[in-house]
Amino acid sequence: GGSLRGKFVDATPFEDSLKKDGECGSESPSL
């Protein structure tokens, strides 16, 4: 993943949430 991450690169808490969830892993949470 890189497109979504680049978009939320400023949102540290957002990425942390995804990582904690371990559901999307890196991309395709909204895709």
N, C-alpha and C positions, 0 to 999 in steps of 0.2 A: 504493500500500500504506500501511497505517497501523495496522491491528489487530495484526499480528504484530510490527511494529516497536515499537509501544507496549509490547508484552509484554517484548521484549528491549531496551527502551530503556536498561536498566542494563547490559546486556551489550555493551560496546563491541567487544570482540574478536570476538564472535559476528557482529555486523553487518559488521565489517571482513572477516571470512571470506567472507560472502555477497557482499560488494561485489567482493572480489578474484576470487571464482569467476565472477561476472558471469553466473551461471546463472539465479538467481531474480530478480535485479535489485532487487526490492523486496518481493515477497510470493509466496505459493504454493510455498514450499520443502517444506512438510510437507502442504499442502493436496492 
